[in-house]
Amino acid sequence: MTTVTIVDDHRVVAEGFARLLDSEEQFSTLAVLGSGEALLDSLRSGTIPDVCVLDLSMPGLSGADALRTLHLLYPTIRVLVVSAAARPEIAARCLREGAQGFLSKFSTGESLLKAVGAVADGRRFIDHDLFSEVVEFLATNPTGGRTYEDLSAREFSVMQRLAQGMSIKEIAYEMNLNSKTVSTYRSRILTKLNLTSNAEITAYCLRRGLVTIKDT
């Protein structure tokens, strides 16, 4: 039996995934969690699944950050990223950073079962509607080019937080960095992406589905 942890800040979505998986004999949901921080706490407590179904865009520790942590510290866990931002460059980045699969949130329940089964068996899974575009993107952008693909992991994390309206001090505190270092990352982001302000960073990320601005 394949054990699965589901991480999504939309509780209805996460619980729907869990019900679907638990309806099949070969899957068993270990945990349904609402944040990247909760995922890391669960892993530290010893709840280690075979597969993690991970939402890409979450407040706090984002899915992108959690993916990198899983890849470094828990390499035996197979990761299926699910995202409403179904774009080939986003899927490609997730695969490059350690995910075994990428699925659009708009896919069918049958697709989710296929995806979890595939990554659990050690195979790659790419959303059917994105497959050819992702393969083409990876072939034509082996190093990413001058887009957000060209950012380091830390720069990408800072960019997401800036796009969500966090201040330099808030980012420094959350990422355990000093403010000067965060400011340096911000300058690199602006230079690499040919942007001039935090507002442009926000617009850039929103257009590409890299962040979700939630109502408060």
C-alpha positions in Angstrom: 0.0 0.0 0.0 1.2 3.5 -0.9 1.0 6.0 2.0 0.3 9.6 1.1 0.6 13.0 2.8 -1.5 15.8 1.3 -0.4 19.5 1.7 -2.8 22.2 0.6 -3.9 25.4 2.3 -7.4 25.0 0.8 -8.9 22.4 3.2 -11.7 21.4 0.9 -9.3 20.6 -1.8 -7.0 18.6 0.5 -9.8 16.6 2.0 -11.3 15.9 -1.4 -7.9 14.5 -2.5 -7.8 12.4 0.6 -11.3 10.9 0.1 -10.4 10.1 -3.5 -7.2 8.3 -2.6 -8.7 6.5 0.4 -11.4 5.1 -1.9 -8.7 3.0 -3.6 -7.2 0.0 -1.9 -3.7 0.7 -2.9 -3.6 4.2 -1.2 -3.7 5.3 2.4 -3.7 8.9 3.5 -1.3 9.5 6.4 -1.9 13.2 6.9 -3.9 16.1 5.5 -1.9 19.3 6.2 -2.5 23.0 5.5 1.0 24.5 5.2 4.6 23.8 4.5 5.5 24.4 8.1 2.9 21.7 9.2 4.5 19.3 6.6 8.0 19.8 8.1 6.6 19.3 11.7 4.9 16.1 10.6 8.1 14.8 9.0 10.1 15.6 12.1 7.6 13.7 14.2 8.3 10.6 12.1 5.3 10.6 9.8 7.1 9.8 6.5 4.9 9.0 3.5 5.8 7.3 0.3 4.3 10.2 -1.7 3.7 13.8 -0.8 1.0 15.6 -2.9 2.1 19.2 -2.5 0.3 22.4 -3.4 2.8 24.8 -5.0 1.4 28.2 -3.8 0.8 28.5 -0.1 1.4 31.3 2.4 4.4 31.1 4.8 6.6 28.2 3.7 5.6 27.9 0.1 5.3 24.6 -1.8 8.4 25.6 -3.8 10.4 26.0 -0.5 9.0 22.7 0.9 9.9 20.9 -2.3 13.5 21.9 -2.0 13.6 20.9 1.6 12.1 17.5 0.8 14.6 17.0 -2.0 17.5 17.7 0.3 16.4 16.1 3.6 13.8 13.5 2.7 15.0 12.2 -0.8 13.0 8.9 -0.4 9.7 10.8 -0.5 8.2 11.0 -4.0 6.7 14.4 -4.6 3.7 15.2 -6.8 3.2 19.0 -7.2 -0.3 20.1 -7.9 -1.0 23.7 -9.0 -3.7 25.9 -10.4 -0.8 27.6 -12.4 -0.5 24.9 -15.1 2.3 26.4 -17.2 5.1 24.4 -18.7 7.9 26.6 -17.3 6.5 26.1 -13.8 6.2 22.4 -14.2 9.7 22.3 -15.6 11.1 24.2 -12.6 9.4 21.8 -10.2 10.9 18.8 -12.0 14.3 20.3 -12.0 14.1 20.9 -8.2 13.2 17.4 -7.3 9.5 16.7 -8.0 8.6 13.4 -9.7 5.3 14.7 -11.0 3.3 17.8 -11.9 -0.5 17.9 -12.1 -3.0 20.7 -12.8 -5.6 21.3 -10.0 -8.1 21.3 -12.8 -7.4 17.7 -13.8 -9.8 14.9 -13.1 -9.8 12.6 -10.1 -8.7 9.8 -12.4 -5.7 11.8 -13.3 -4.8 12.3 -9.7 -4.9 8.6 -9.0 -2.8 7.9 -12.1 -0.3 10.6 -11.1 0.1 9.3 -7.5 0.4 5.7 -8.7 3.1 6.7 -11.3 5.3 8.6 -8.9 4.9 5.9 -6.2 6.2 3.4 -8.8 9.3 5.6 -9.4 8.1 7.0 -12.7 7.8 10.6 -13.8 4.3 12.1 -14.4 3.5 15.3 -16.3 -0.1 16.5 -16.7 -1.3 15.2 -20.1 -2.2 18.7 -21.3 1.2 20.0 -20.5 3.4 17.1 -21.5 4.6 18.1 -25.0 5.1 21.8 -23.9 7.1 20.7 -20.8 9.3 18.4 -22.9 9.9 21.2 -25.4 10.6 23.8 -22.7 13.2 21.5 -21.0 14.9 20.8 -24.4 15.0 24.4 -25.4 15.8 25.9 -22.0 18.5 23.6 -20.5 19.6 26.3 -18.1 16.5 28.4 -17.8 17.6 31.6 -19.6 16.9 35.1 -18.3 13.6 34.4 -16.7 12.7 33.4 -13.2 14.2 30.0 -14.1 17.6 31.8 -13.9 17.1 32.7 -10.3 18.8 30.7 -7.5 16.6 28.9 -5.0 17.0 31.6 -2.4 16.3 34.4 -5.0 13.2 32.6 -6.1 11.9 32.3 -2.5 12.6 36.0 -1.9 10.9 36.9 -5.1 7.7 35.0 -4.0 7.7 36.8 -0.7 8.2 40.2 -2.2 5.3 39.5 -4.6 3.1 38.7 -1.6 3.8 42.1 -0.1 6.3 41.1 2.6 8.9 43.7 3.7 12.6 43.1 3.7 12.6 42.7 7.5 9.7 40.2 7.4 11.5 38.2 4.7 14.7 38.3 6.7 13.0 37.0 9.8 11.0 34.3 8.0 14.0 33.0 6.1 16.5 33.4 8.9 18.6 35.9 7.0 19.8 39.4 7.7 18.1 42.3 6.0 21.2 43.3 3.9 21.3 39.8 2.4 17.6 40.0 1.5 18.2 43.4 -0.1 21.0 41.9 -2.1 18.8 39.1 -3.4 16.1 41.7 -4.3 18.7 43.7 -6.4 19.7 40.5 -8.2 16.1 39.6 -8.9 15.4 43.0 -10.4 18.5 42.9 -12.5 18.0 39.3 -13.8 14.3 39.9 -14.6 14.8 43.4 -15.9 12.3 44.8 -13.4 12.4 48.1 -11.4 10.2 47.7 -8.4 8.3 45.4 -6.0 5.1 46.2 -7.8 6.6 44.9 -11.0 7.8 41.8 -9.2 4.2 41.2 -8.0 2.8 41.7 -11.5 5.5 39.4 -12.9 4.7 36.6 -10.5 0.9 36.9 -10.8 1.0 36.7 -14.6 3.0 33.5 -14.3 1.0 32.0 -11.5 4.0 31.9 -9.1 2.0 33.4 -6.2 -1.6 33.7 -5.2 -2.7 36.9 -3.5 -5.3 35.9 -0.9 -8.1 38.0 0.5 -7.6 38.9 4.1 
